[in-house]
Amino acid sequence: MAKSMTKKDIVMKISTDANIKQIDVKKVVQMTFDIIVDALAKGEKIELRNFGVFKTKSRKGRMGRNPRTGDQVPVLPKRVAVFKPGLVMKAKVK
């Protein structure tokens, strides 16, 4: 099973590779994530060349099923965040 990389791992890697204090890197990484989340909350699209595109997608309401009881329950419409990888990422992950 592959190891999960955490935000802390990202901060440590950038800090080591760029020779920047971890606290400074952590601030920038957190600010980046906050900006992405805020933009998605406003319905904006974030396009990072060669990395990918973050955007929101609307899902229609539907009838679902409670797996425990089998009863039908309404699932309300909602917006969800989606990510589409860019060409460079696709090629490297492949």
WOPEQUI-V131150 format. One line per field, one symbol per residue. ss: DSSP state (a for helix, b for strand, c for the rest). A space follows every 50 residues. Layout:
ss=???
This chain:
ss=ccccccaaaaaaaaaaaacccaaaaaaaaaaaaaaaaaaaaccccbbbcc cbbbbbbbbccbbbbccccccbbbbccbbbbbbbbcaaaaaaac
